[in-house]
Amino acid sequence: MNSHMYEFQVGGRGPQDPNAKRYGLKQAFSSSEAPFLDVSSTPIASLGLSIDDAFGYWFDFGDDWWHQINVTNIIDKTQSGKYPKVTGASPPQYADFD
């Protein structure tokens, strides 16, 4: 089980765009909320992303970490290994107050 809830918004103009399609975990949404798609059964290749596209990522619904993910490269053939794989720097979840 995931320790934090999360959601991707694809097809909008960045994080929190109400016109974007929402992909999340089923247990994160009630039936009264706007329609969403199940992130666990949606291959990223099915999203029709192109280089220079961007989409939103909302992490930890309590702390509300909003991110914009920019598509910088798309590789059709992958090397063997464990996937999915995200490359690049991740922002820290909590600030280092030392």
C-alpha positions, -999 to 999 in steps of 0.1 A, spaced: 0 0 0 12 35 -8 20 57 23 9 88 4 -19 94 -21 -10 109 -54 -25 119 -87 -14 128 -122 -32 154 -143 -26 150 -181 -38 171 -210 -41 204 -191 -18 234 -188 1 222 -158 -7 213 -122 -42 219 -109 -58 225 -143 -94 214 -139 -96 205 -177 -69 178 -173 -77 141 -171 -70 128 -136 -52 96 -130 -50 84 -94 -55 55 -70 -90 42 -66 -91 46 -28 -82 83 -31 -115 93 -46 -151 91 -36 -179 85 -60 -190 121 -57 -158 136 -71 -150 143 -108 -143 113 -130 -108 99 -128 -88 71 -144 -70 44 -125 -33 51 -125 -24 15 -118 -39 2 -151 -29 31 -174 3 26 -194 22 58 -199 25 50 -236 -13 52 -239 -13 89 -229 -1 103 -262 26 124 -247 51 143 -269 84 160 -263 79 194 -246 45 183 -232 40 188 -195 17 173 -169 9 178 -133 17 156 -103 0 160 -69 17 141 -41 7 138 -5 -29 151 -4 -23 164 32 8 184 25 -2 192 -12 31 189 -31 23 201 -66 48 194 -94 50 200 -131 67 171 -151 82 181 -184 86 155 -211 122 159 -224 127 126 -242 108 96 -254 126 63 -261 106 37 -281 129 8 -273 140 3 -237 169 -16 -223 162 -45 -200 156 -35 -164 130 -26 -139 103 -2 -151 87 23 -149 117 44 -144 119 81 -137 151 100 -144 162 134 -132 163 151 -99 135 147 -74 125 175 -51 130 167 -14 97 159 4 108 177 36 132 206 39 165 200 55 165 224 85 201 216 97 
